[in-house]
Every structure is written in structure tokens, then in C-alpha cells.
Amino acid sequence: MKITELKDERDEALLLRDSIMNLQTAHQERFTLQSNDKARMYVEDLGFEATELAQLLEQKIVGANAIDQDNPYVPYQGLNGVMRINSVKVLNHKWVIAEFTDGTYWGEVLLNYFINEDQTIDIEMNNGLLYAN
């Protein structure tokens, strides 16, 4: 095979890799408040920017972590310490998914959130799961 043919194959492989990476990124961003036009417009109609609301929700949820007690949004008691939420993703205008751990055990929780007329936010636990260790 000639060097030019090898270079052409390499360039084609790089293009395919970039296309795959772009598709993966687009798929990962599908379930976000910022990429969901209907959900984003809903929160904007209530007076929030999507990015601002996502930050507020993360602050409220992670901010409920305490030194000596489980995060109230986690549906399980810590078995090896207190349960803390360490990662939050706002899915749309109603749901947040969060990851939690006590340092040994891990799980996820689906939270509902509601924006009140006075622009306060209420959060409630919808469902959770704890991974087997």
C-alpha cells in the first residue's frame, strides 16, 4: 500500500471517529434542561434561565448534605457513614437525577421539583435505588 493511500485511510478513520464522538455527545446532551426546548421555555416563562435554575437546584440539593446526618433527599440511611449527594443532573423542567454515597454504598435518586409562584423551589423524592456492593 502506498503512503498516500495509508494517509487517506487514516484521515477517513479520523473523520469516522469524530462523527461517532459527535453522535455520542449529542446523545448524552439529549436529557438536559438546556437542550430540551420545551422544558427550557417552561422555566423561562416562570422567570428562570435554564443554567441559573440548574445551579440553584444543585446548590439546594448538594447544600442539604450535612456532617452528621444523611441528606434528606436520599431515600436510604447510610450504612457506613452518612449519605451525601455528590452529583446532580437536571433532566428537564420537573426532574433531577442525583448520585449519592456513604463512602461504601452508592445509589441514585430521582427527584421531582416544583417552581412555586413566588419562585421558590420545592423538591421531593420520587424514587431511588441502592446498588448492591
N, CA, C and O atoms as a GROMACS GRO file, in nm:
protein
  532
    1MET      N    1   0.084  -0.117   0.000
    1MET     CA    2   0.000   0.000   0.000
    1MET      C    3   0.089   0.124   0.000
    1MET      O    4   0.193   0.128   0.066
    2LYS      N    5   0.048   0.222  -0.073
    2LYS     CA    6   0.127   0.344  -0.083
    2LYS      C    7   0.102   0.434   0.038
    2LYS      O    8  -0.001   0.425   0.104
    3ILE      N    9   0.198   0.521   0.063
    3ILE     CA   10   0.188   0.615   0.175
    3ILE      C   11   0.065   0.703   0.161
    3ILE      O   12  -0.002   0.730   0.261
    4THR      N   13   0.034   0.749   0.041
    4THR     CA   14  -0.083   0.836   0.022
    4THR      C   15  -0.212   0.761   0.053
    4THR      O   16  -0.306   0.818   0.108
    5GLU      N   17  -0.217   0.631   0.018
    5GLU     CA   18  -0.336   0.551   0.049
    5GLU      C   19  -0.351   0.534   0.201
    5GLU      O   20  -0.462   0.541   0.254
    6LEU      N   21  -0.239   0.511   0.268
    6LEU     CA   22  -0.242   0.499   0.414
    6LEU      C   23  -0.288   0.629   0.480
    6LEU      O   24  -0.365   0.626   0.576
    7LYS      N   25  -0.240   0.740   0.429
    7LYS     CA   26  -0.281   0.870   0.483
    7LYS      C   27  -0.430   0.892   0.460
    7LYS      O   28  -0.500   0.943   0.548
    8ASP      N   29  -0.480   0.854   0.342
    8ASP     CA   30  -0.622   0.868   0.313
    8ASP      C   31  -0.706   0.783   0.408
    8ASP      O   32  -0.810   0.828   0.457
    9GLU      N   33  -0.661   0.659   0.432
    9GLU     CA   34  -0.733   0.572   0.525
    9GLU      C   35  -0.731   0.628   0.666
    9GLU      O   36  -0.831   0.624   0.738
   10ARG      N   37  -0.616   0.681   0.706
   10ARG     CA   38  -0.605   0.742   0.839
   10ARG      C   39  -0.700   0.860   0.851
   10ARG      O   40  -0.769   0.874   0.952
   11ASP      N   41  -0.704   0.946   0.748
   11ASP     CA   42  -0.793   1.063   0.751
   11ASP      C   43  -0.939   1.021   0.758
   11ASP      O   44  -1.019   1.082   0.829
   12GLU      N   45  -0.974   0.915   0.684
   12GLU     CA   46  -1.111   0.865   0.687
   12GLU      C   47  -1.145   0.809   0.826
   12GLU      O   48  -1.255   0.831   0.877
   13ALA      N   49  -1.051   0.737   0.884
   13ALA     CA   50  -1.073   0.682   1.018
   13ALA      C   51  -1.090   0.794   1.121
   13ALA      O   52  -1.174   0.783   1.211
   14LEU      N   53  -1.012   0.900   1.108
   14LEU     CA   54  -1.025   1.014   1.200
   14LEU      C   55  -1.161   1.082   1.184
   14LEU      O   56  -1.222   1.121   1.283
   15LEU      N   57  -1.208   1.095   1.060
   15LEU     CA   58  -1.340   1.155   1.036
   15LEU      C   59  -1.450   1.069   1.098
   15LEU      O   60  -1.542   1.122   1.160
   16LEU      N   61  -1.440   0.938   1.081
   16LEU     CA   62  -1.539   0.848   1.140
   16LEU      C   63  -1.538   0.856   1.292
   16LEU      O   64  -1.643   0.859   1.355
   17ARG      N   65  -1.418   0.860   1.350
   17ARG     CA   66  -1.407   0.871   1.496
   17ARG      C   67  -1.471   1.001   1.545
   17ARG      O   68  -1.544   1.001   1.644
   18ASP      N   69  -1.444   1.112   1.475
   18ASP     CA   70  -1.503   1.240   1.513
   18ASP      C   71  -1.655   1.236   1.501
   18ASP      O   72  -1.725   1.292   1.585
   19SER      N   73  -1.706   1.172   1.396
   19SER     CA   74  -1.851   1.161   1.379
   19SER      C   75  -1.914   1.081   1.492
   19SER      O   76  -2.019   1.118   1.544
   20ILE      N   77  -1.850   0.972   1.530
   20ILE     CA   78  -1.901   0.890   1.641
   20ILE      C   79  -1.899   0.970   1.771
   20ILE      O   80  -1.995   0.965   1.848
   21MET      N   81  -1.792   1.043   1.795
   21MET     CA   82  -1.784   1.123   1.917
   21MET      C   83  -1.891   1.231   1.919
   21MET      O   84  -1.950   1.258   2.024
   22ASN      N   85  -1.919   1.293   1.805
   22ASN     CA   86  -2.024   1.395   1.798
   22ASN      C   87  -2.161   1.334   1.825
   22ASN      O   88  -2.242   1.395   1.895
   23LEU      N   89  -2.187   1.215   1.772
   23LEU     CA   90  -2.315   1.148   1.798
   23LEU      C   91  -2.329   1.112   1.946
   23LEU      O   92  -2.436   1.127   2.004
   24GLN      N   93  -2.220   1.064   2.007
   24GLN     CA   94  -2.225   1.030   2.149
   24GLN      C   95  -2.251   1.153   2.234
   24GLN      O   96  -2.329   1.147   2.329
   25THR      N   97  -2.187   1.263   2.201
   25THR     CA   98  -2.207   1.387   2.275
   25THR      C   99  -2.351   1.434   2.260
   25THR      O  100  -2.414   1.474   2.359
   26ALA      N  101  -2.404   1.431   2.139
   26ALA     CA  102  -2.542   1.474   2.116
   26ALA      C  103  -2.639   1.385   2.194
   26ALA      O  104  -2.737   1.435   2.249
   27HIS      N  105  -2.611   1.255   2.199
   27HIS     CA  106  -2.698   1.164   2.273
   27HIS      C  107  -2.692   1.193   2.423
   27HIS      O  108  -2.795   1.191   2.490
   28GLN      N  109  -2.573   1.219   2.476
   28GLN     CA  110  -2.559   1.248   2.618
   28GLN      C  111  -2.628   1.378   2.656
   28GLN      O  112  -2.680   1.390   2.767
   29GLU      N  113  -2.629   1.475   2.567
   29GLU     CA  114  -2.688   1.605   2.597
   29GLU      C  115  -2.839   1.606   2.574
   29GLU      O  116  -2.904   1.707   2.603
   30ARG      N  117  -2.894   1.498   2.525
   30ARG     CA  118  -3.037   1.494   2.495
   30ARG      C  119  -3.121   1.518   2.620
   30ARG      O  120  -3.220   1.591   2.615
   31PHE      N  121  -3.084   1.457   2.728
   31PHE     CA  122  -3.162   1.470   2.850
   31PHE      C  123  -3.101   1.573   2.944
   31PHE      O  124  -3.049   1.539   3.050
   32THR      N  125  -3.108   1.698   2.903
   32THR     CA  126  -3.065   1.809   2.987
   32THR      C  127  -3.168   1.920   2.973
   32THR      O  128  -3.234   1.933   2.870
   33LEU      N  129  -3.180   1.999   3.076
   33LEU     CA  130  -3.272   2.112   3.072
   33LEU      C  131  -3.235   2.208   2.961
   33LEU      O  132  -3.322   2.261   2.892
   34GLN      N  133  -3.106   2.231   2.942
   34GLN     CA  134  -3.060   2.328   2.843
   34GLN      C  135  -3.088   2.282   2.700
   34GLN      O  136  -3.108   2.366   2.612
   35SER      N  137  -3.090   2.152   2.674
   35SER     CA  138  -3.110   2.104   2.537
   35SER      C  139  -3.256   2.067   2.506
   35SER      O  140  -3.288   2.036   2.392
   36ASN      N  141  -3.343   2.072   2.605
   36ASN     CA  142  -3.484   2.039   2.586
   36ASN      C  143  -3.560   2.171   2.568
   36ASN      O  144  -3.587   2.241   2.666
   37ASP      N  145  -3.595   2.204   2.445
   37ASP     CA  146  -3.656   2.334   2.416
   37ASP      C  147  -3.785   2.358   2.494
   37ASP      O  148  -3.805   2.466   2.548
   38LYS      N  149  -3.871   2.258   2.501
   38LYS     CA  150  -3.999   2.277   2.571
   38LYS      C  151  -3.978   2.299   2.720
   38LYS      O  152  -4.041   2.386   2.780
   39ALA      N  153  -3.890   2.220   2.780
   39ALA     CA  154  -3.862   2.235   2.923
   39ALA      C  155  -3.794   2.369   2.951
   39ALA      O  156  -3.827   2.437   3.048
   40ARG      N  157  -3.701   2.406   2.865
   40ARG     CA  158  -3.630   2.533   2.883
   40ARG      C  159  -3.727   2.651   2.873
   40ARG      O  160  -3.721   2.743   2.954
   41MET      N  161  -3.816   2.648   2.773
   41MET     CA  162  -3.914   2.756   2.759
   41MET      C  163  -4.008   2.762   2.879
   41MET      O  164  -4.048   2.871   2.922
   42TYR      N  165  -4.043   2.645   2.934
   42TYR     CA  166  -4.130   2.640   3.051
   42TYR      C  167  -4.067   2.716   3.167
   42TYR      O  168  -4.132   2.799   3.230
   43VAL      N  169  -3.939   2.686   3.197
   43VAL     CA  170  -3.876   2.754   3.310
   43VAL      C  171  -3.848   2.901   3.280
   43VAL      O  172  -3.850   2.984   3.371
   44GLU      N  173  -3.821   2.933   3.154
   44GLU     CA  174  -3.801   3.073   3.118
   44GLU      C  175  -3.930   3.153   3.136
   44GLU      O  176  -3.927   3.269   3.176
   45ASP      N  177  -4.044   3.090   3.104
   45ASP     CA  178  -4.173   3.157   3.125
   45ASP      C  179  -4.200   3.183   3.273
   45ASP      O  180  -4.277   3.272   3.307
   46LEU      N  181  -4.136   3.106   3.360
   46LEU     CA  182  -4.150   3.126   3.504
   46LEU      C  183  -4.044   3.220   3.561
   46LEU      O  184  -4.038   3.243   3.682
   47GLY      N  185  -3.961   3.275   3.473
   47GLY     CA  186  -3.864   3.376   3.515
   47GLY      C  187  -3.724   3.327   3.545
   47GLY      O  188  -3.644   3.400   3.602
   48PHE      N  189  -3.693   3.204   3.506
   48PHE     CA  190  -3.559   3.148   3.529
   48PHE      C  191  -3.488   3.124   3.397
   48PHE      O  192  -3.551   3.092   3.297
   49GLU      N  193  -3.358   3.141   3.397
   49GLU     CA  194  -3.274   3.092   3.288
   49GLU      C  195  -3.241   2.947   3.321
   49GLU      O  196  -3.224   2.912   3.438
   50ALA      N  197  -3.233   2.862   3.220
   50ALA     CA  198  -3.209   2.719   3.243
   50ALA      C  199  -3.081   2.694   3.322
   50ALA      O  200  -3.081   2.614   3.416
   51THR      N  201  -2.974   2.761   3.286
   51THR     CA  202  -2.846   2.741   3.356
   51THR      C  203  -2.855   2.787   3.500
   51THR      O  204  -2.804   2.722   3.591
   52GLU      N  205  -2.922   2.901   3.521
   52GLU     CA  206  -2.939   2.954   3.657
   52GLU      C  207  -3.020   2.858   3.742
   52GLU      O  208  -2.985   2.832   3.858
   53LEU      N  209  -3.128   2.804   3.687
   53LEU     CA  210  -3.212   2.711   3.762
   53LEU      C  211  -3.135   2.584   3.795
   53LEU      O  212  -3.145   2.533   3.907
   54ALA      N  213  -3.060   2.532   3.700
   54ALA     CA  214  -2.981   2.411   3.725
   54ALA      C  215  -2.882   2.434   3.839
   54ALA      O  216  -2.863   2.347   3.923
   55GLN      N  217  -2.820   2.551   3.842
   55GLN     CA  218  -2.726   2.583   3.950
   55GLN      C  219  -2.798   2.595   4.084
   55GLN      O  220  -2.748   2.548   4.186
   56LEU      N  221  -2.915   2.658   4.084
   56LEU     CA  222  -2.992   2.671   4.208
   56LEU      C  223  -3.033   2.534   4.263
   56LEU      O  224  -3.023   2.508   4.382
   57LEU      N  225  -3.078   2.447   4.173
   57LEU     CA  226  -3.118   2.313   4.215
   57LEU      C  227  -3.000   2.236   4.271
   57LEU      O  228  -3.011   2.170   4.375
   58GLU      N  229  -2.887   2.243   4.203
   58GLU     CA  230  -2.769   2.172   4.252
   58GLU      C  231  -2.726   2.226   4.388
   58GLU      O  232  -2.692   2.148   4.477
   59GLN      N  233  -2.728   2.357   4.405
   59GLN     CA  234  -2.691   2.416   4.534
   59GLN      C  235  -2.786   2.371   4.644
   59GLN      O  236  -2.744   2.341   4.756
   60LYS      N  237  -2.915   2.367   4.612
   60LYS     CA  238  -3.013   2.329   4.714
   60LYS      C  239  -3.000   2.181   4.751
   60LYS      O  240  -3.009   2.145   4.869
   61ILE      N  241  -2.979   2.096   4.652
   61ILE     CA  242  -2.972   1.952   4.677
   61ILE      C  243  -2.841   1.914   4.744
   61ILE      O  244  -2.841   1.846   4.847
   62VAL      N  245  -2.729   1.956   4.687
   62VAL     CA  246  -2.598   1.924   4.746
   62VAL      C  247  -2.581   2.001   4.877
   62VAL      O  248  -2.516   1.952   4.970
   63GLY      N  249  -2.639   2.120   4.884
   63GLY     CA  250  -2.630   2.200   5.006
   63GLY      C  251  -2.702   2.138   5.124
   63GLY      O  252  -2.680   2.179   5.238
   64ALA      N  253  -2.786   2.039   5.100
   64ALA     CA  254  -2.855   1.970   5.209
   64ALA      C  255  -2.766   1.862   5.272
   64ALA      O  256  -2.805   1.800   5.371
   65ASN      N  257  -2.648   1.839   5.215
   65ASN     CA  258  -2.552   1.747   5.278
   65ASN      C  259  -2.513   1.805   5.414
   65ASN      O  260  -2.494   1.926   5.428
   66ALA      N  261  -2.502   1.719   5.513
   66ALA     CA  262  -2.463   1.762   5.648
   66ALA      C  263  -2.350   1.674   5.699
   66ALA      O  264  -2.329   1.563   5.650
   67ILE      N  265  -2.279   1.724   5.796
   67ILE     CA  266  -2.165   1.650   5.851
   67ILE      C  267  -2.212   1.525   5.924
   67ILE      O  268  -2.149   1.419   5.914
   68ASP      N  269  -2.321   1.536   5.999
   68ASP     CA  270  -2.359   1.428   6.090
   68ASP      C  271  -2.494   1.364   6.061
   68ASP      O  272  -2.544   1.287   6.143
   69GLN      N  273  -2.554   1.394   5.945
   69GLN     CA  274  -2.681   1.328   5.912
   69GLN      C  275  -2.695   1.310   5.762
   69GLN      O  276  -2.634   1.382   5.683
   70ASP      N  277  -2.777   1.213   5.725
   70ASP     CA  278  -2.798   1.183   5.584
   70ASP      C  279  -2.865   1.300   5.512
   70ASP      O  280  -2.942   1.375   5.572
   71ASN      N  281  -2.835   1.313   5.384
   71ASN     CA  282  -2.903   1.413   5.302
   71ASN      C  283  -3.051   1.376   5.297
   71ASN      O  284  -3.083   1.260   5.270
   72PRO      N  285  -3.141   1.470   5.324
   72PRO     CA  286  -3.284   1.437   5.330
   72PRO      C  287  -3.344   1.392   5.196
   72PRO      O  288  -3.453   1.336   5.193
   73TYR      N  289  -3.274   1.416   5.086
   73TYR     CA  290  -3.324   1.374   4.955
   73TYR      C  291  -3.283   1.232   4.919
   73TYR      O  292  -3.323   1.181   4.815
   74VAL      N  293  -3.203   1.168   5.004
   74VAL     CA  294  -3.160   1.030   4.981
   74VAL      C  295  -3.256   0.938   5.054
   74VAL      O  296  -3.279   0.956   5.174
   75PRO      N  297  -3.315   0.839   4.985
   75PRO     CA  298  -3.416   0.754   5.047
   75PRO      C  299  -3.361   0.640   5.132
   75PRO      O  300  -3.437   0.554   5.176
   76TYR      N  301  -3.230   0.637   5.155
   76TYR     CA  302  -3.168   0.530   5.232
   76TYR      C  303  -3.080   0.589   5.342
   76TYR      O  304  -3.022   0.696   5.324
   77GLN      N  305  -3.072   0.519   5.454
   77GLN     CA  306  -2.981   0.560   5.560
   77GLN      C  307  -2.841   0.509   5.526
   77GLN      O  308  -2.825   0.400   5.472
   78GLY      N  309  -2.742   0.589   5.560
   78GLY     CA  310  -2.604   0.546   5.539
   78GLY      C  311  -2.572   0.426   5.625
   78GLY      O  312  -2.609   0.421   5.743
   79LEU      N  313  -2.505   0.328   5.568
   79LEU     CA  314  -2.465   0.208   5.641
   79LEU      C  315  -2.322   0.217   5.690
   79LEU      O  316  -2.283   0.151   5.786
   80ASN      N  317  -2.243   0.300   5.621
   80ASN     CA  318  -2.101   0.315   5.656
   80ASN      C  319  -2.066   0.463   5.662
   80ASN      O  320  -1.966   0.506   5.605
   81GLY      N  321  -2.148   0.540   5.730
   81GLY     CA  322  -2.134   0.685   5.734
   81GLY      C  323  -2.264   0.749   5.690
   81GLY      O  324  -2.366   0.682   5.676
   82VAL      N  325  -2.260   0.879   5.667
   82VAL     CA  326  -2.382   0.948   5.626
   82VAL      C  327  -2.391   0.951   5.474
   82VAL      O  328  -2.290   0.959   5.404
   83MET      N  329  -2.514   0.945   5.424
   83MET     CA  330  -2.537   0.952   5.281
   83MET      C  331  -2.530   1.097   5.236
   83MET      O  332  -2.595   1.185   5.292
   84ARG      N  333  -2.449   1.120   5.134
   84ARG     CA  334  -2.435   1.254   5.076
   84ARG      C  335  -2.455   1.247   4.926
   84ARG      O  336  -2.413   1.151   4.861
   85ILE      N  337  -2.518   1.348   4.873
   85ILE     CA  338  -2.532   1.360   4.728
   85ILE      C  339  -2.407   1.427   4.676
   85ILE      O  340  -2.363   1.530   4.727
   86ASN      N  341  -2.349   1.367   4.571
   86ASN     CA  342  -2.225   1.422   4.517
   86ASN      C  343  -2.234   1.462   4.371
   86ASN      O  344  -2.140   1.521   4.318
   87SER      N  345  -2.344   1.430   4.305
   87SER     CA  346  -2.357   1.464   4.163
   87SER      C  347  -2.504   1.484   4.131
   87SER      O  348  -2.590   1.406   4.173
   88VAL      N  349  -2.533   1.589   4.056
   88VAL     CA  350  -2.671   1.624   4.023
   88VAL      C  351  -2.680   1.656   3.874
   88VAL      O  352  -2.593   1.724   3.819
   89LYS      N  353  -2.787   1.607   3.810
   89LYS     CA  354  -2.813   1.642   3.671
   89LYS      C  355  -2.961   1.677   3.658
   89LYS      O  356  -3.048   1.597   3.691
   90VAL      N  357  -2.988   1.797   3.609
   90VAL     CA  358  -3.126   1.840   3.585
   90VAL      C  359  -3.168   1.786   3.450
   90VAL      O  360  -3.109   1.820   3.347
   91LEU      N  361  -3.270   1.701   3.449
   91LEU     CA  362  -3.313   1.635   3.326
   91LEU      C  363  -3.407   1.721   3.243
   91LEU      O  364  -3.396   1.728   3.121
   92ASN      N  365  -3.501   1.788   3.311
   92ASN     CA  366  -3.600   1.870   3.240
   92ASN      C  367  -3.663   1.967   3.340
   92ASN      O  368  -3.602   1.999   3.442
   93HIS      N  369  -3.783   2.013   3.311
   93HIS     CA  370  -3.848   2.113   3.395
   93HIS      C  371  -3.918   2.053   3.517
   93HIS      O  372  -3.985   2.125   3.592
   94LYS      N  373  -3.904   1.923   3.538
   94LYS     CA  374  -3.970   1.857   3.652
   94LYS      C  375  -3.880   1.761   3.729
   94LYS      O  376  -3.907   1.734   3.846
   95TRP      N  377  -3.775   1.708   3.666
   95TRP     CA  378  -3.698   1.601   3.727
   95TRP      C  379  -3.549   1.632   3.736
   95TRP      O  380  -3.491   1.699   3.651
   96VAL      N  381  -3.491   1.579   3.843
   96VAL     CA  382  -3.347   1.584   3.866
   96VAL      C  383  -3.303   1.443   3.903
   96VAL      O  384  -3.373   1.374   3.977
   97ILE      N  385  -3.190   1.399   3.852
   97ILE     CA  386  -3.132   1.273   3.896
   97ILE      C  387  -3.004   1.306   3.973
   97ILE      O  388  -2.927   1.394   3.933
   98ALA      N  389  -2.982   1.234   4.082
   98ALA     CA  390  -2.865   1.261   4.164
   98ALA      C  391  -2.801   1.130   4.208
   98ALA      O  392  -2.868   1.028   4.226
   99GLU      N  393  -2.670   1.135   4.223
   99GLU     CA  394  -2.595   1.020   4.272
   99GLU      C  395  -2.558   1.046   4.418
   99GLU      O  396  -2.525   1.158   4.456
  100PHE      N  397  -2.565   0.941   4.500
  100PHE     CA  398  -2.531   0.956   4.641
  100PHE      C  399  -2.443   0.841   4.688
  100PHE      O  400  -2.436   0.736   4.623
  101THR      N  401  -2.376   0.862   4.800
  101THR     CA  402  -2.291   0.759   4.858
  101THR      C  403  -2.268   0.787   5.007
  101THR      O  404  -2.280   0.900   5.054
  102ASP      N  405  -2.235   0.680   5.078
  102ASP     CA  406  -2.188   0.696   5.216
  102ASP      C  407  -2.039   0.663   5.224
  102ASP      O  408  -1.984   0.649   5.333
  103GLY      N  409  -1.975   0.652   5.110
  103GLY     CA  410  -1.834   0.618   5.101
  103GLY      C  411  -1.811   0.472   5.066
  103GLY      O  412  -1.705   0.435   5.016
  104THR      N  413  -1.910   0.389   5.093
  104THR     CA  414  -1.902   0.247   5.060
  104THR      C  415  -2.014   0.206   4.965
  104THR      O  416  -1.991   0.137   4.866
  105TYR      N  417  -2.134   0.250   4.996
  105TYR     CA  418  -2.251   0.215   4.916
  105TYR      C  419  -2.290   0.335   4.830
  105TYR      O  420  -2.278   0.450   4.870
  106TRP      N  421  -2.338   0.304   4.709
  106TRP     CA  422  -2.373   0.407   4.612
  106TRP      C  423  -2.515   0.385   4.562
  106TRP      O  424  -2.566   0.274   4.564
  107GLY      N  425  -2.576   0.493   4.518
  107GLY     CA  426  -2.708   0.482   4.460
  107GLY      C  427  -2.744   0.606   4.382
  107GLY      O  428  -2.665   0.700   4.370
  108GLU      N  429  -2.865   0.604   4.331
  108GLU     CA  430  -2.918   0.718   4.256
  108GLU      C  431  -3.059   0.746   4.304
  108GLU      O  432  -3.130   0.657   4.350
  109VAL      N  433  -3.098   0.870   4.292
  109VAL     CA  434  -3.232   0.911   4.332
  109VAL      C  435  -3.289   1.002   4.224
  109VAL      O  436  -3.221   1.090   4.171
  110LEU      N  437  -3.417   0.979   4.193
  110LEU     CA  438  -3.490   1.066   4.101
  110LEU      C  439  -3.574   1.160   4.186
  110LEU      O  440  -3.655   1.117   4.267
  111LEU      N  441  -3.553   1.289   4.167
  111LEU     CA  442  -3.624   1.391   4.244
  111LEU      C  443  -3.720   1.467   4.154
  111LEU      O  444  -3.689   1.496   4.039
  112ASN      N  445  -3.836   1.499   4.209
  112ASN     CA  446  -3.929   1.592   4.143
  112ASN      C  447  -3.902   1.730   4.200
  112ASN      O  448  -3.872   1.744   4.318
  113TYR      N  449  -3.914   1.832   4.116
  113TYR     CA  450  -3.905   1.968   4.170
  113TYR      C  451  -4.018   2.052   4.112
  113TYR      O  452  -4.066   2.028   4.001
  114PHE      N  453  -4.058   2.149   4.190
  114PHE     CA  454  -4.170   2.235   4.155
  114PHE      C  455  -4.130   2.380   4.177
  114PHE      O  456  -4.074   2.415   4.280
  115ILE      N  457  -4.159   2.463   4.079
  115ILE     CA  458  -4.133   2.606   4.092
  115ILE      C  459  -4.263   2.672   4.133
  115ILE      O  460  -4.362   2.667   4.060
  116ASN      N  461  -4.264   2.734   4.249
  116ASN     CA  462  -4.383   2.798   4.301
  116ASN      C  463  -4.401   2.938   4.240
  116ASN      O  464  -4.309   2.992   4.179
  117GLU      N  465  -4.520   2.994   4.257
  117GLU     CA  466  -4.549   3.126   4.202
  117GLU      C  467  -4.454   3.233   4.253
  117GLU      O  468  -4.423   3.328   4.182
  118ASP      N  469  -4.407   3.218   4.378
  118ASP     CA  470  -4.314   3.316   4.434
  118ASP      C  471  -4.168   3.284   4.399
  118ASP      O  472  -4.075   3.341   4.457
  119GLN      N  473  -4.149   3.193   4.304
  119GLN     CA  474  -4.019   3.149   4.252
  119GLN      C  475  -3.935   3.072   4.355
  119GLN      O  476  -3.814   3.056   4.336
  120THR      N  477  -3.997   3.025   4.462
  120THR     CA  478  -3.929   2.930   4.549
  120THR      C  479  -3.939   2.792   4.484
  120THR      O  480  -4.023   2.770   4.396
  121ILE      N  481  -3.855   2.703   4.527
  121ILE     CA  482  -3.850   2.570   4.466
  121ILE      C  483  -3.870   2.465   4.573
  121ILE      O  484  -3.802   2.465   4.676
  122ASP      N  485  -3.965   2.375   4.549
  122ASP     CA  486  -3.987   2.260   4.637
  122ASP      C  487  -3.932   2.137   4.568
  122ASP      O  488  -3.947   2.120   4.446
  123ILE      N  489  -3.869   2.050   4.646
  123ILE     CA  490  -3.811   1.927   4.592
  123ILE      C  491  -3.863   1.810   4.674
  123ILE      O  492  -3.871   1.817   4.796
  124GLU      N  493  -3.899   1.702   4.605
  124GLU     CA  494  -3.942   1.581   4.675
  124GLU      C  495  -3.882   1.458   4.607
  124GLU      O  496  -3.855   1.459   4.486
  125MET      N  497  -3.861   1.355   4.686
  125MET     CA  498  -3.805   1.232   4.634
  125MET      C  499  -3.912   1.156   4.555
  125MET      O  500  -4.024   1.140   4.602
  126ASN      N  501  -3.876   1.110   4.437
  126ASN     CA  502  -3.966   1.031   4.354
  126ASN      C  503  -3.936   0.882   4.372
  126ASN      O  504  -4.024   0.804   4.408
  127ASN      N  505  -3.810   0.845   4.346
  127ASN     CA  506  -3.772   0.705   4.356
  127ASN      C  507  -3.620   0.696   4.369
  127ASN      O  508  -3.548   0.786   4.325
  128GLY      N  509  -3.574   0.591   4.429
  128GLY     CA  510  -3.430   0.575   4.445
  128GLY      C  511  -3.388   0.430   4.433
  128GLY      O  512  -3.471   0.339   4.441
  129LEU      N  513  -3.259   0.410   4.414
  129LEU     CA  514  -3.205   0.275   4.412
  129LEU      C  515  -3.068   0.276   4.476
  129LEU      O  516  -2.993   0.373   4.469
  130LEU      N  517  -3.037   0.165   4.540
  130LEU     CA  518  -2.908   0.146   4.605
  130LEU      C  519  -2.842   0.027   4.536
  130LEU      O  520  -2.900  -0.081   4.530
  131TYR      N  521  -2.722   0.047   4.485
  131TYR     CA  522  -2.652  -0.061   4.415
  131TYR      C  523  -2.602  -0.164   4.515
  131TYR      O  524  -2.560  -0.130   4.625
  132ALA      N  525  -2.608  -0.291   4.474
  132ALA     CA  526  -2.553  -0.398   4.558
  132ALA      C  527  -2.402  -0.386   4.559
  132ALA      O  528  -2.340  -0.355   4.457
  133ASN      N  529  -2.344  -0.409   4.673
  133ASN     CA  530  -2.198  -0.400   4.686
  133ASN      C  531  -2.132  -0.532   4.657
  133ASN      O  532  -2.010  -0.542   4.663
   0.00000   0.00000   0.00000
